[in-house]
Amino acid sequence: MSDSRLSKRYARALFGLGQEDGSFEKYGQELEDFKQFFTENEEFGRVISNSIFSVDDRKKVLKIVLDRSGYSGLVKNFLNLLLDKDRIGAIEAINEHYSKLTDEKSNIAHAEIFTAKPLKDEALDKVVKSLESLTSKKIKTEMSEDPELIGGIVVKIGDLVLDGSVKAQLEGLKESFRRGE
């Protein structure tokens, strides 16, 4: 089974438990916090995910971190299970899948917004409100600049692409001229 499928399986399992007890958001925050710690402390990440070290030694290191964390018992058990199954190195992918499940349950969509120049806050607020009314979901945005757009905006929400860029309009005109319209 591929790592991606396993990561999804582990994320769904924790998410399912979180839904049962109503703590899925809390578990997601704890998982995100552990992922941050894991990636920011490279030596820690290397030690607990490297099978060169014995499982007992890795568990001792993980226990020290978890005892100081304040995480819920379920998340601590989940992280220990990942270590036992030699999947702790997949924490980033598991966290990513868990985050997607949480957003889906919370009716949140992610929008990638591309502009030639940064949008002012007022303009971004209008775009977000329009997207929320279009999708009937709360929108989380990720902004990127693309000078090739010349002007305008391109928005990607999942498979939906809304292209209001000057570049796209010019290409449309060019195509119209080619067809003789």
Z-matrix of the N, CA and C atoms (Angstrom, degrees):
N
C 1 1.451
C 2 1.529 1 108.16
N 3 1.314 2 116.46 1 137.76
C 4 1.461 3 120.26 2 -176.70
C 5 1.526 4 110.94 3 -70.04
N 6 1.344 5 114.85 4 157.18
C 7 1.461 6 120.34 5 179.52
C 8 1.523 7 111.07 6 -60.38
N 9 1.332 8 116.34 7 -36.78
C 10 1.458 9 119.83 8 -179.37
C 11 1.528 10 110.85 9 -63.80
N 12 1.306 11 116.40 10 -43.89
C 13 1.464 12 120.20 11 179.75
C 14 1.519 13 110.86 12 -65.97
N 15 1.341 14 116.41 13 -38.58
C 16 1.460 15 120.01 14 177.76
C 17 1.528 16 110.70 15 -66.51
N 18 1.320 17 116.35 16 -41.05
C 19 1.467 18 120.42 17 178.94
C 20 1.519 19 110.13 18 -61.58
N 21 1.319 20 116.44 19 -42.78
C 22 1.460 21 120.28 20 178.14
C 23 1.526 22 110.81 21 -63.42
N 24 1.315 23 115.75 22 -40.82
C 25 1.469 24 120.38 23 -178.98
C 26 1.529 25 110.50 24 -62.63
N 27 1.326 26 117.11 25 -45.60
C 28 1.461 27 120.37 26 179.20
C 29 1.529 28 110.94 27 -65.69
N 30 1.321 29 116.86 28 -41.51
C 31 1.464 30 120.78 29 179.31
C 32 1.529 31 110.16 30 -62.67
N 33 1.334 32 117.16 31 -44.29
C 34 1.468 33 120.84 32 179.18
C 35 1.523 34 111.79 33 -63.71
N 36 1.331 35 116.31 34 -37.34
C 37 1.466 36 119.74 35 -179.96
C 38 1.526 37 110.48 36 -64.04
N 39 1.314 38 117.61 37 -48.34
C 40 1.463 39 120.40 38 179.04
C 41 1.525 40 110.45 39 -65.05
N 42 1.319 41 116.32 40 -41.16
C 43 1.465 42 120.41 41 179.85
C 44 1.528 43 110.81 42 -62.10
N 45 1.323 44 116.57 43 -42.08
C 46 1.465 45 120.82 44 178.55
C 47 1.526 46 111.38 45 -60.27
N 48 1.323 47 116.68 46 -42.56
C 49 1.467 48 120.05 47 177.52
C 50 1.528 49 110.39 48 -65.24
N 51 1.316 50 115.63 49 -37.94
C 52 1.459 51 119.95 50 178.47
C 53 1.519 52 112.58 51 -66.29
N 54 1.320 53 116.48 52 -35.19
C 55 1.467 54 120.01 53 177.13
C 56 1.523 55 110.47 54 -68.22
N 57 1.330 56 115.60 55 -39.12
C 58 1.466 57 119.64 56 -179.19
C 59 1.524 58 111.56 57 -60.85
N 60 1.333 59 117.09 58 -42.65
C 61 1.468 60 118.54 59 -177.32
C 62 1.531 61 113.02 60 -101.41
N 63 1.356 62 116.92 61 6.18
C 64 1.460 63 121.19 62 175.92
C 65 1.520 64 114.85 63 74.44
N 66 1.313 65 117.78 64 16.44
C 67 1.471 66 121.70 65 -176.42
C 68 1.523 67 113.46 66 -113.29
N 69 1.332 68 117.38 67 21.16
C 70 1.470 69 119.02 68 -174.54
C 71 1.523 70 112.24 69 -60.26
N 72 1.335 71 117.95 70 -34.49
C 73 1.470 72 119.30 71 179.21
C 74 1.531 73 111.12 72 -68.90
N 75 1.321 74 116.04 73 -41.68
C 76 1.473 75 120.78 74 178.42
C 77 1.524 76 110.18 75 -61.99
N 78 1.328 77 116.78 76 -44.74
C 79 1.455 78 120.48 77 179.60
C 80 1.528 79 110.48 78 -62.71
N 81 1.317 80 115.91 79 -38.35
C 82 1.459 81 120.14 80 177.83
C 83 1.516 82 112.14 81 -63.20
N 84 1.321 83 117.06 82 -40.70
C 85 1.464 84 121.05 83 177.88
C 86 1.531 85 110.53 84 -65.14
N 87 1.326 86 116.33 85 -41.31
C 88 1.464 87 120.38 86 179.12
C 89 1.522 88 111.06 87 -66.71
N 90 1.314 89 116.69 88 -40.53
C 91 1.466 90 120.89 89 178.22
C 92 1.528 91 110.33 90 -64.18
N 93 1.329 92 116.62 91 -43.11
C 94 1.465 93 121.68 92 177.07
C 95 1.530 94 110.43 93 -61.38
N 96 1.322 95 116.66 94 -42.73
C 97 1.462 96 121.21 95 179.57
C 98 1.528 97 110.52 96 -62.45
N 99 1.337 98 117.56 97 -44.29
C 100 1.459 99 120.37 98 178.95
C 101 1.523 100 110.72 99 -65.00
N 102 1.334 101 116.42 100 -41.18
C 103 1.472 102 120.04 101 178.62
C 104 1.521 103 110.50 102 -59.23
N 105 1.342 104 116.14 103 -43.07
C 106 1.471 105 121.18 104 177.94
C 107 1.522 106 110.15 105 -59.46
N 108 1.333 107 116.60 106 -48.30
C 109 1.464 108 121.39 107 -179.84
C 110 1.527 109 110.24 108 -60.59
N 111 1.328 110 115.95 109 -43.99
C 112 1.456 111 122.26 110 -178.78
C 113 1.530 112 111.18 111 -60.22
N 114 1.333 113 116.88 112 -44.37
C 115 1.468 114 120.15 113 -176.90
C 116 1.527 115 112.77 114 -79.11
N 117 1.327 116 117.51 115 -31.80
C 118 1.465 117 120.17 116 -179.05
C 119 1.519 118 112.45 117 -78.33
N 120 1.318 119 117.98 118 -25.02
C 121 1.461 120 122.91 119 179.63
C 122 1.523 121 108.53 120 -109.80
N 123 1.329 122 114.61 121 82.37
C 124 1.464 123 120.73 122 -172.26
C 125 1.524 124 112.85 123 -58.17
N 126 1.322 125 117.12 124 -39.92
C 127 1.464 126 119.90 125 -178.63
C 128 1.527 127 110.30 126 -63.71
N 129 1.325 128 116.96 127 -42.86
C 130 1.467 129 121.07 128 176.63
C 131 1.526 130 109.89 129 -58.93
N 132 1.327 131 116.12 130 -48.18
C 133 1.459 132 120.82 131 -179.80
C 134 1.512 133 112.72 132 -59.75
N 135 1.334 134 115.67 133 -41.46
C 136 1.474 135 119.47 134 179.89
C 137 1.524 136 110.72 135 -66.07
N 138 1.328 137 116.78 136 -41.15
C 139 1.464 138 119.82 137 -176.81
C 140 1.526 139 111.28 138 -66.74
N 141 1.328 140 117.42 139 -50.64
C 142 1.471 141 117.28 140 -173.80
C 143 1.526 142 113.72 141 -77.62
N 144 1.325 143 117.87 142 -15.08
C 145 1.468 144 118.48 143 179.03
C 146 1.522 145 112.62 144 -103.01
N 147 1.331 146 117.84 145 0.70
C 148 1.457 147 121.34 146 -176.64
C 149 1.521 148 110.14 147 -99.49
N 150 1.327 149 116.48 148 118.77
C 151 1.463 150 120.94 149 -177.49
C 152 1.525 151 113.00 150 -74.31
N 153 1.330 152 117.82 151 0.09
C 154 1.470 153 120.26 152 173.28
C 155 1.527 154 109.48 153 -64.56
N 156 1.335 155 115.07 154 -36.24
C 157 1.456 156 120.31 155 177.06
C 158 1.524 157 108.69 156 -82.84
N 159 1.321 158 116.13 157 147.84
C 160 1.465 159 119.51 158 -179.58
C 161 1.532 160 109.67 159 -66.99
N 162 1.320 161 115.26 160 154.09
C 163 1.455 162 120.94 161 179.36
C 164 1.527 163 109.53 162 -60.18
N 165 1.331 164 116.85 163 -39.14
C 166 1.470 165 120.23 164 179.72
C 167 1.520 166 111.51 165 -61.83
N 168 1.338 167 117.22 166 -43.52
C 169 1.462 168 120.16 167 178.72
C 170 1.531 169 111.04 168 -64.82
N 171 1.313 170 115.63 169 -42.01
C 172 1.466 171 119.27 170 179.00
C 173 1.526 172 111.17 171 -65.63
N 174 1.332 173 116.68 172 -37.07
C 175 1.466 174 120.54 173 177.82
C 176 1.526 175 110.92 174 -64.70
N 177 1.319 176 116.89 175 -37.75
C 178 1.468 177 120.67 176 178.98
C 179 1.524 178 110.19 177 -63.24
N 180 1.319 179 116.63 178 -43.42
C 181 1.474 180 120.93 179 179.14
C 182 1.524 181 109.74 180 -64.50
N 183 1.326 182 116.65 181 -45.82
C 184 1.457 183 120.68 182 179.49
C 185 1.536 184 110.94 183 -63.08
N 186 1.325 185 116.48 184 -40.18
C 187 1.469 186 120.45 185 -179.82
C 188 1.522 187 111.09 186 -61.06
N 189 1.307 188 117.62 187 -41.11
C 190 1.474 189 120.96 188 179.08
C 191 1.528 190 109.65 189 -59.25
N 192 1.324 191 116.16 190 -45.71
C 193 1.468 192 120.68 191 -179.31
C 194 1.531 193 110.58 192 -66.68
N 195 1.319 194 116.91 193 -45.86
C 196 1.464 195 120.24 194 -177.12
C 197 1.531 196 112.01 195 -67.49
N 198 1.331 197 117.67 196 -34.23
C 199 1.467 198 120.14 197 178.26
C 200 1.519 199 111.70 198 -63.06
N 201 1.310 200 116.88 199 -28.91
C 202 1.470 201 121.27 200 -179.34
C 203 1.529 202 112.66 201 -92.69
N 204 1.311 203 116.87 202 -3.58
C 205 1.462 204 120.62 203 -170.08
C 206 1.525 205 115.34 204 -83.62
N 207 1.307 206 117.63 205 -35.62
C 208 1.462 207 119.71 206 -173.63
C 209 1.523 208 112.90 207 79.97
N 210 1.329 209 117.77 208 12.31
C 211 1.454 210 121.45 209 178.09
C 212 1.524 211 109.61 210 -68.59
N 213 1.313 212 114.91 211 157.41
C 214 1.464 213 120.71 212 176.10
C 215 1.533 214 109.29 213 -66.77
N 216 1.312 215 115.14 214 157.22
C 217 1.464 216 120.22 215 -179.76
C 218 1.511 217 112.62 216 -59.49
N 219 1.327 218 116.59 217 -37.26
C 220 1.462 219 120.18 218 -179.00
C 221 1.525 220 111.54 219 -64.01
N 222 1.320 221 117.26 220 -43.23
C 223 1.471 222 120.42 221 -179.85
C 224 1.527 223 109.85 222 -68.39
N 225 1.332 224 117.65 223 -38.83
C 226 1.471 225 120.29 224 176.40
C 227 1.525 226 110.13 225 -60.37
N 228 1.341 227 116.28 226 -45.28
C 229 1.469 228 120.09 227 178.03
C 230 1.522 229 111.38 228 -62.80
N 231 1.333 230 115.79 229 -39.88
C 232 1.470 231 120.76 230 178.91
C 233 1.529 232 110.46 231 -61.06
N 234 1.326 233 116.90 232 -45.98
C 235 1.463 234 120.81 233 -179.46
C 236 1.530 235 111.15 234 -65.85
N 237 1.323 236 116.81 235 -36.62
C 238 1.469 237 120.10 236 175.39
C 239 1.524 238 111.18 237 -65.89
N 240 1.334 239 116.37 238 -38.04
C 241 1.460 240 120.34 239 176.93
C 242 1.531 241 110.20 240 -62.89
N 243 1.337 242 116.32 241 -42.92
C 244 1.466 243 119.57 242 177.60
C 245 1.522 244 110.81 243 -58.99
N 246 1.312 245 116.10 244 -40.41
C 247 1.467 246 119.74 245 178.54
C 248 1.527 247 110.47 246 -66.01
N 249 1.337 248 116.82 247 -45.46
C 250 1.467 249 120.96 248 179.38
C 251 1.527 250 111.70 249 -58.72
N 252 1.327 251 116.19 250 -39.44
C 253 1.469 252 121.12 251 -177.19
C 254 1.530 253 112.11 252 -89.10
N 255 1.329 254 116.52 253 6.47
C 256 1.473 255 123.17 254 179.96
C 257 1.530 256 111.49 255 58.57
N 258 1.345 257 116.06 256 42.17
C 259 1.468 258 122.37 257 179.62
C 260 1.529 259 112.07 258 -118.59
N 261 1.323 260 117.98 259 4.83
C 262 1.466 261 120.64 260 -176.69
C 263 1.528 262 111.47 261 -62.33
N 264 1.308 263 117.46 262 -26.69
C 265 1.464 264 121.58 263 177.86
C 266 1.520 265 112.79 264 -68.13
N 267 1.328 266 117.01 265 -14.83
C 268 1.468 267 121.38 266 179.86
C 269 1.522 268 111.44 267 -94.60
N 270 1.325 269 117.59 268 17.05
C 271 1.460 270 121.07 269 -174.65
C 272 1.528 271 112.19 270 -59.26
N 273 1.320 272 117.89 271 -34.65
C 274 1.470 273 119.64 272 179.80
C 275 1.523 274 111.25 273 -65.17
N 276 1.319 275 117.07 274 -45.69
C 277 1.469 276 120.74 275 179.95
C 278 1.530 277 110.69 276 -67.66
N 279 1.313 278 116.99 277 -39.52
C 280 1.466 279 120.71 278 178.45
C 281 1.521 280 109.63 279 -62.86
N 282 1.323 281 116.31 280 -45.08
C 283 1.464 282 120.85 281 179.20
C 284 1.530 283 111.08 282 -62.62
N 285 1.319 284 116.87 283 -40.09
C 286 1.469 285 120.88 284 179.19
C 287 1.527 286 110.93 285 -61.78
N 288 1.325 287 116.64 286 -45.65
C 289 1.467 288 120.75 287 179.17
C 290 1.527 289 110.54 288 -66.24
N 291 1.313 290 116.69 289 -40.63
C 292 1.466 291 120.36 290 178.84
C 293 1.525 292 110.24 291 -61.83
N 294 1.308 293 116.25 292 -42.46
C 295 1.464 294 121.15 293 179.38
C 296 1.528 295 110.82 294 -61.20
N 297 1.317 296 117.34 295 -40.87
C 298 1.467 297 121.26 296 177.72
C 299 1.525 298 111.08 297 -63.01
N 300 1.326 299 116.38 298 -41.73
C 301 1.460 300 120.33 299 178.62
C 302 1.526 301 110.93 300 -64.10
N 303 1.322 302 116.45 301 -41.59
C 304 1.460 303 121.19 302 179.16
C 305 1.520 304 110.90 303 -63.91
N 306 1.328 305 116.21 304 -45.06
C 307 1.468 306 119.74 305 179.21
C 308 1.524 307 111.20 306 -62.97
N 309 1.314 308 116.62 307 -41.41
C 310 1.463 309 120.85 308 179.30
C 311 1.530 310 110.45 309 -61.93
N 312 1.321 311 116.57 310 -44.90
C 313 1.465 312 121.69 311 179.68
C 314 1.530 313 110.66 312 -65.80
N 315 1.336 314 116.59 313 -34.28
C 316 1.466 315 121.70 314 -178.00
C 317 1.525 316 112.38 315 -88.66
N 318 1.339 317 117.03 316 6.42
C 319 1.468 318 122.80 317 178.39
C 320 1.538 319 111.76 318 60.96
N 321 1.332 320 115.31 319 47.57
C 322 1.459 321 121.70 320 179.89
C 323 1.533 322 108.59 321 -116.73
N 324 1.330 323 115.70 322 134.29
C 325 1.467 324 121.65 323 176.19
C 326 1.522 325 108.81 324 -115.13
N 327 1.311 326 116.28 325 149.51
C 328 1.460 327 121.51 326 178.43
C 329 1.521 328 108.88 327 -102.95
N 330 1.316 329 115.03 328 130.16
C 331 1.462 330 120.64 329 179.43
C 332 1.515 331 109.35 330 -118.20
N 333 1.326 332 115.48 331 126.80
C 334 1.457 333 120.64 332 171.58
C 335 1.524 334 106.40 333 -93.70
N 336 1.316 335 115.90 334 124.28
C 337 1.459 336 120.67 335 -178.25
C 338 1.524 337 108.26 336 -115.67
N 339 1.328 338 114.93 337 124.54
C 340 1.465 339 121.66 338 179.42
C 341 1.522 340 108.73 339 -113.54
N 342 1.316 341 115.90 340 128.76
C 343 1.460 342 121.58 341 177.32
C 344 1.522 343 109.06 342 -135.97
N 345 1.331 344 115.88 343 159.66
C 346 1.463 345 119.81 344 177.47
C 347 1.525 346 110.49 345 -71.19
N 348 1.315 347 115.52 346 -37.19
C 349 1.466 348 121.97 347 179.11
C 350 1.521 349 108.11 348 -133.25
N 351 1.324 350 118.30 349 158.82
C 352 1.476 351 119.85 350 -179.23
C 353 1.527 352 111.99 351 -58.78
N 354 1.333 353 115.69 352 141.12
C 355 1.458 354 121.14 353 176.90
C 356 1.526 355 110.01 354 -81.59
N 357 1.306 356 115.95 355 145.88
C 358 1.461 357 120.03 356 172.79
C 359 1.522 358 107.68 357 -73.23
N 360 1.318 359 116.18 358 157.06
C 361 1.463 360 120.90 359 -176.76
C 362 1.524 361 112.78 360 -57.08
N 363 1.337 362 116.91 361 -41.27
C 364 1.461 363 119.94 362 -179.34
C 365 1.526 364 111.01 363 -63.50
N 366 1.328 365 116.35 364 -41.89
C 367 1.469 366 120.31 365 179.93
C 368 1.526 367 110.18 366 -66.35
N 369 1.328 368 117.15 367 -41.19
C 370 1.456 369 120.59 368 179.02
C 371 1.523 370 110.54 369 -63.45
N 372 1.326 371 117.00 370 -41.47
C 373 1.467 372 120.72 371 177.63
C 374 1.528 373 111.51 372 -59.50
N 375 1.339 374 116.91 373 -41.53
C 376 1.472 375 120.58 374 178.64
C 377 1.524 376 110.85 375 -65.02
N 378 1.331 377 116.23 376 -42.13
C 379 1.462 378 120.20 377 179.41
C 380 1.526 379 109.64 378 -62.38
N 381 1.328 380 116.85 379 -46.16
C 382 1.470 381 120.88 380 -179.11
C 383 1.527 382 110.64 381 -61.99
N 384 1.313 383 117.98 382 -44.07
C 385 1.469 384 120.86 383 179.06
C 386 1.524 385 110.96 384 -62.59
N 387 1.329 386 117.21 385 -40.15
C 388 1.469 387 120.48 386 177.44
C 389 1.522 388 111.00 387 -63.71
N 390 1.324 389 116.39 388 -42.99
C 391 1.465 390 120.26 389 -179.99
C 392 1.529 391 111.17 390 -66.55
N 393 1.330 392 116.51 391 -37.83
C 394 1.457 393 119.60 392 178.33
C 395 1.523 394 111.13 393 -64.70
N 396 1.330 395 117.16 394 -38.95
C 397 1.463 396 118.68 395 177.94
C 398 1.536 397 111.03 396 -71.83
N 399 1.314 398 117.17 397 -32.96
C 400 1.460 399 121.59 398 178.26
C 401 1.528 400 111.83 399 -67.68
N 402 1.341 401 116.38 400 -42.91
C 403 1.466 402 120.88 401 -174.30
C 404 1.523 403 114.05 402 -97.13
N 405 1.332 404 117.42 403 -13.47
C 406 1.468 405 122.46 404 -173.83
C 407 1.524 406 111.82 405 58.55
N 408 1.329 407 115.32 406 32.34
C 409 1.462 408 121.84 407 178.13
C 410 1.517 409 109.05 408 -134.78
N 411 1.323 410 114.82 409 158.51
C 412 1.451 411 119.62 410 171.86
C 413 1.526 412 106.72 411 -74.52
N 414 1.318 413 116.71 412 140.85
C 415 1.469 414 121.08 413 -175.06
C 416 1.519 415 111.11 414 -110.93
N 417 1.335 416 115.67 415 129.96
C 418 1.466 417 122.27 416 169.03
C 419 1.521 418 105.83 417 -105.86
N 420 1.325 419 116.35 418 131.52
C 421 1.463 420 119.04 419 -174.81
C 422 1.521 421 112.51 420 -109.00
N 423 1.316 422 113.17 421 152.00
C 424 1.458 423 122.17 422 171.63
C 425 1.525 424 105.75 423 -131.34
N 426 1.312 425 115.58 424 117.38
C 427 1.462 426 120.76 425 -174.74
C 428 1.535 427 110.90 426 -94.66
N 429 1.333 428 115.62 427 142.59
C 430 1.461 429 122.26 428 174.28
C 431 1.518 430 108.64 429 -142.46
N 432 1.317 431 115.28 430 147.31
C 433 1.459 432 120.17 431 176.43
C 434 1.517 433 109.27 432 -102.59
N 435 1.334 434 115.69 433 137.99
C 436 1.450 435 122.72 434 177.91
C 437 1.524 436 108.07 435 -139.43
N 438 1.345 437 117.11 436 95.44
C 439 1.467 438 119.98 437 -176.49
C 440 1.528 439 113.93 438 -60.01
N 441 1.325 440 118.38 439 -19.79
C 442 1.464 441 121.28 440 179.28
C 443 1.528 442 112.42 441 -67.86
N 444 1.321 443 117.67 442 -16.13
C 445 1.459 444 120.44 443 179.98
C 446 1.523 445 112.05 444 -70.95
N 447 1.305 446 118.21 445 -18.16
C 448 1.463 447 126.61 446 -178.17
C 449 1.525 448 110.08 447 71.50
N 450 1.303 449 117.31 448 -52.16
C 451 1.463 450 123.75 449 178.98
C 452 1.506 451 108.71 450 -169.76
N 453 1.320 452 117.09 451 175.67
C 454 1.460 453 120.51 452 179.62
C 455 1.508 454 111.56 453 86.25
N 456 1.336 455 114.58 454 -158.30
C 457 1.462 456 120.13 455 -172.84
C 458 1.527 457 110.11 456 -150.78
N 459 1.345 458 115.72 457 146.69
C 460 1.458 459 122.89 458 172.74
C 461 1.522 460 106.25 459 -126.04
N 462 1.333 461 115.74 460 130.97
C 463 1.462 462 120.98 461 -179.34
C 464 1.521 463 108.67 462 -123.51
N 465 1.335 464 115.66 463 132.42
C 466 1.467 465 121.50 464 175.69
C 467 1.518 466 108.24 465 -120.31
N 468 1.335 467 115.23 466 122.61
C 469 1.458 468 121.85 467 174.32
C 470 1.519 469 106.00 468 -126.37
N 471 1.306 470 116.44 469 102.16
C 472 1.462 471 119.98 470 -175.21
C 473 1.521 472 109.77 471 60.93
N 474 1.334 473 117.40 472 -121.56
C 475 1.463 474 122.43 473 179.59
C 476 1.528 475 112.84 474 -87.79
N 477 1.326 476 116.55 475 -11.64
C 478 1.460 477 121.71 476 -178.30
C 479 1.523 478 110.54 477 -81.01
N 480 1.337 479 116.66 478 127.37
C 481 1.464 480 121.88 479 176.84
C 482 1.520 481 108.07 480 -123.40
N 483 1.320 482 114.96 481 122.12
C 484 1.460 483 121.50 482 176.45
C 485 1.521 484 106.69 483 -109.38
N 486 1.335 485 116.60 484 111.82
C 487 1.463 486 120.83 485 -174.80
C 488 1.518 487 110.17 486 -111.28
N 489 1.306 488 115.95 487 103.12
C 490 1.457 489 121.90 488 177.26
C 491 1.507 490 110.69 489 -114.28
N 492 1.325 491 115.90 490 33.41
C 493 1.462 492 120.08 491 -177.38
C 494 1.528 493 110.80 492 -85.66
N 495 1.306 494 115.66 493 154.32
C 496 1.464 495 121.46 494 175.77
C 497 1.522 496 109.14 495 -63.38
N 498 1.321 497 116.78 496 -37.91
C 499 1.454 498 121.21 497 179.02
C 500 1.531 499 110.80 498 -57.10
N 501 1.338 500 117.68 499 -45.80
C 502 1.464 501 121.46 500 -179.84
C 503 1.525 502 110.93 501 -65.95
N 504 1.327 503 116.66 502 -38.13
C 505 1.461 504 119.78 503 179.09
C 506 1.523 505 110.95 504 -66.21
N 507 1.342 506 116.94 505 -40.17
C 508 1.468 507 120.48 506 177.69
C 509 1.523 508 111.01 507 -65.18
N 510 1.318 509 116.98 508 -40.02
C 511 1.465 510 120.37 509 177.80
C 512 1.519 511 110.80 510 -65.29
N 513 1.333 512 116.87 511 -36.46
C 514 1.464 513 121.12 512 176.23
C 515 1.516 514 111.58 513 -64.06
N 516 1.325 515 116.35 514 -42.52
C 517 1.472 516 120.48 515 176.54
C 518 1.524 517 110.86 516 -62.87
N 519 1.317 518 115.79 517 -44.17
C 520 1.462 519 120.74 518 -179.78
C 521 1.526 520 110.32 519 -59.43
N 522 1.331 521 116.61 520 -42.50
C 523 1.462 522 121.17 521 179.11
C 524 1.529 523 110.75 522 -66.12
N 525 1.325 524 117.13 523 -37.91
C 526 1.471 525 120.94 524 177.75
C 527 1.506 526 111.07 525 -63.37
N 528 1.330 527 116.86 526 -42.26
C 529 1.472 528 120.80 527 177.59
C 530 1.504 529 111.31 528 -62.78
N 531 1.333 530 117.11 529 -39.20
C 532 1.463 531 120.76 530 179.68
C 533 1.511 532 111.75 531 -63.69
N 534 1.328 533 116.72 532 -36.76
C 535 1.456 534 120.46 533 179.66
C 536 1.523 535 112.35 534 -81.85
N 537 1.323 536 116.85 535 -7.32
C 538 1.443 537 121.04 536 176.96
C 539 1.518 538 113.11 537 80.79
N 540 1.323 539 117.73 538 26.18
C 541 1.469 540 120.81 539 179.81
C 542 1.519 541 110.47 540 -84.76
